[in-house]
Amino acid sequence: MLNNIVNIALQILPTSKSVHPYDLVDRAIEVIASSGLKYKVTPFETVMEGRYDDIMKVIKEAEEACYRAGAESLMTYIKIQSGEGDVAIEDKIGKYE
């Protein structure tokens, strides 16, 4: 099942004494945006659509980008929706856009 398309919501909460958290989150979103995955940024998390392993690789890269940008610690929260078939962002929120 994890070879199907899944949705994974990512929330990274960085801390730093010298860099504003929003600036650090922006570095994570830049990684996601450049990944080629379909994604939606929301006020509390970013939802990605793709294959499980591909998304998990992007999550690691997003965390690393935050640390490179000055994060001293991260709290990372991940929610995963998978199914017997593919899971699409559009199926859940398309009617609202």
C-alpha positions, 0 to 999 in steps of 0.5 A: 500500500505504501507504494500508492500515492499517499498524503502526508501532512508536515508541521515543523516547529523550529526554535532559534534565538537568532532567527524568526521561526517563520523564516526557518519554516520558509526554508522548509517550504522552499525544499518542498516547493522544489521537490516536484511533489504536489503540495498545499501550504496551510496556516498550520502545516503543509500537505504533500501528495506522492509516494511515501518514500519520496515524501519522507526524503523531502521531510528529511531535507526540509528538516536539514534546511531548517538547521542550516538556516539557524534552527537550534531545535525542531518539533516535527509532526507528521500525519499520514493518510494511505489507502488501498488505492491512491489518496489525492489532496483534490479528493478532500478539498477540491470542492472548496477551491 
